[in-house]
Amino acid sequence: MIFHVGTDLPKAENREMDCASPALTSEEARIIKNQIRKNRVLINDHIRRIDLFVNQERYPQHVDFVVKIRERLFLLMDENDTFRKVLWKHVQHEF
């Protein structure tokens, strides 16, 4: 049997969301950070695809599927910028 001292146990996190509060809860900040990471992976994947098609395969830059990939890429980048701005305001509010 293992005996744990109170300092050994992990701190219980509040997993509630508060829409009325201007500050983010720890759960909301975790969700935003997780989404930024997911978007980063997708952005890198889209950049690799564009590089493959345009630079290596020598497709023209204005082919329909390359344009669609670029549009998705720009949308993901804008979304990530928005998430980062919200997270930055949260960090500034904490300190």
N, C-alpha and C positions, 0 to 999 in steps of 0.2 A: 504494500500500500504506500502511496506517495502522499506526503503532506505538503500542501502549498501554503506559503505565507501570503497574506493579502497583497503584497507587492508583486508576487509572481503571476497572479491572475491577470489576464488582459482586461483592459478597461472596456466596459460595455458602451457601445456607441449608440447614439440616438439615430434611428433610421427613419425619423419622421421628416416630412417636407412641410415648409411653412411658406405659403404663397403670399401672405400679407407682409411678411418681413422683407425689408430691402436687402438684408444680409443673407448669404447662402447658409444653409445648414451643412453639416459635414456630409450628409448623404447626397445633397444636391451638388456639392463640390466634387464628390467622388464620381458621380454620374457624368459631370462635365469633363473631368480629367479622362475618364474612360472613353468618352466619345471623341475627344481630341486624339487619343491614341489610335482608335479605330479609323478615324478619318485620315490620320497620317499614313497608315498602311495602305488605304485605298488611293491616296494621292500618289504615293510612291509607285503603286501598281499602274496607275494611269500614265504617269510620266514614263515608265518603262515601256508601256504599249506604244505611246506616241513616238518614243525614240526608236523602237523596233520598226514601226511602219514607215516613218518619215525618213529617218537617217540610215537605217540598215537595209530596209526593203525598197527604199527609194520611191514610195508612193507619193503622189502630189499632196501638198499640204491642205488642199481644199476638197479632198474627197469626203463624201458624206459621213462615213463612219469615223474618220479622224476628227471631223468637226464635232460630232456627237461626243466623242471621248473628251475633247477639249472643253466642251460645254459642261460636262459632268465634273471635270477637273476644276474648272473655275468655280462651280457651285460648291464643291467640297472645300476649296480654299477659302471662299467667302464665309462658309459656315464655321470653319476652324478659326478664322479671324474673329468672328463674333463671339465664339466660345472663349477664346483667349482674352478678349476685352472684358467679358463678364467676370472671368476668373481673376483678372488683374484688378478690377474694381473691388472684388471680394477681398483679395489680399491686402490692398491698400486700406480697406475699411477695418480689417482686423488689427493693423498696426498703427 
